[in-house]
Amino acid sequence: MGPIIETEKESRVRFKEEPSQAPKRFEVVTEYPFSSELKRMTVIYSDNEHLDDAVVLIKGAVCLAIHHPSCRDVLSRASG
């Protein structure tokens, strides 16, 4: 987020976008848009600092997501 810009013509506050010169740690690998059948959306990121790792972000019906077989496997390994 850049510096705040306020103008008399506009009654709203906005931020000036400045391109970042820093390399991105996470890059989008794939994106699954919201599905009304699954009731969720998913984005998978690769980690440029830890090349064997990935981050999976899920937004939606948590009760459906945690009952998915792959989530149960991760949860059981984390608790055990």
RALINNOR-V631805 format. One record per residue. N is the residue number from 1. RES is the residue in one letter. PSI is psi in degrees with one decimal (none if undefined). NEAR is the number of other ideal C-beta (glycine too) atoms within 10 Angstrom. Layout:
n:N res:RES psi:PSI near:NEAR
n:N res:RES psi:PSI near:NEAR
This chain:
n:1 res:M psi:133.9 near:7
n:2 res:G psi:-167.6 near:11
n:3 res:P psi:154.4 near:7
n:4 res:I psi:135.8 near:9
n:5 res:I psi:125.8 near:10
n:6 res:E psi:134.7 near:9
n:7 res:T psi:155.2 near:9
n:8 res:E psi:-29.5 near:5
n:9 res:K psi:-30.0 near:4
n:10 res:E psi:138.0 near:9
n:11 res:S psi:-0.3 near:7
n:12 res:R psi:157.7 near:6
n:13 res:V psi:137.4 near:9
n:14 res:R psi:165.9 near:11
n:15 res:F psi:139.2 near:10
n:16 res:K psi:125.5 near:9
n:17 res:E psi:126.2 near:8
n:18 res:E psi:129.0 near:9
n:19 res:P psi:134.6 near:5
n:20 res:S psi:136.4 near:8
n:21 res:Q psi:-12.1 near:5
n:22 res:A psi:141.0 near:5
n:23 res:P psi:147.3 near:8
n:24 res:K psi:134.8 near:9
n:25 res:R psi:-40.4 near:12
n:26 res:F psi:137.8 near:15
n:27 res:E psi:140.3 near:10
n:28 res:V psi:126.4 near:10
n:29 res:V psi:-50.6 near:12
n:30 res:T psi:157.4 near:9
n:31 res:E psi:128.2 near:11
n:32 res:Y psi:112.7 near:12
n:33 res:P psi:166.6 near:7
n:34 res:F psi:134.6 near:11
n:35 res:S psi:123.9 near:11
n:36 res:S psi:-24.3 near:6
n:37 res:E psi:-44.7 near:5
n:38 res:L psi:-19.4 near:15
n:39 res:K psi:39.9 near:13
n:40 res:R psi:165.2 near:17
n:41 res:M psi:153.6 near:14
n:42 res:T psi:139.8 near:17
n:43 res:V psi:133.1 near:16
n:44 res:I psi:128.7 near:14
n:45 res:Y psi:142.6 near:18
n:46 res:S psi:150.3 near:16
n:47 res:D psi:113.1 near:13
n:48 res:N psi:-12.2 near:12
n:49 res:E psi:-30.1 near:8
n:50 res:H psi:90.6 near:10
n:51 res:L psi:-20.9 near:8
n:52 res:D psi:-2.8 near:6
n:53 res:D psi:157.0 near:11
n:54 res:A psi:158.8 near:12
n:55 res:V psi:130.8 near:13
n:56 res:V psi:120.7 near:12
n:57 res:L psi:126.4 near:11
n:58 res:I psi:131.4 near:18
n:59 res:K psi:129.0 near:11
n:60 res:G psi:-148.7 near:14
n:61 res:A psi:98.5 near:12
n:62 res:V psi:-39.3 near:12
n:63 res:C psi:-32.0 near:8
n:64 res:L psi:-36.4 near:13
n:65 res:A psi:-43.8 near:16
n:66 res:I psi:-13.9 near:12
n:67 res:H psi:-2.6 near:10
n:68 res:H psi:140.0 near:13
n:69 res:P psi:-40.0 near:6
n:70 res:S psi:-34.7 near:9
n:71 res:C psi:-39.0 near:15
n:72 res:R psi:-38.8 near:11
n:73 res:D psi:-46.4 near:10
n:74 res:V psi:-44.1 near:12
n:75 res:L psi:-39.3 near:11
n:76 res:S psi:-36.6 near:9
n:77 res:R psi:-35.8 near:8
n:78 res:A psi:-34.6 near:7
n:79 res:S psi:-16.6 near:6
n:80 res:G psi:none near:5
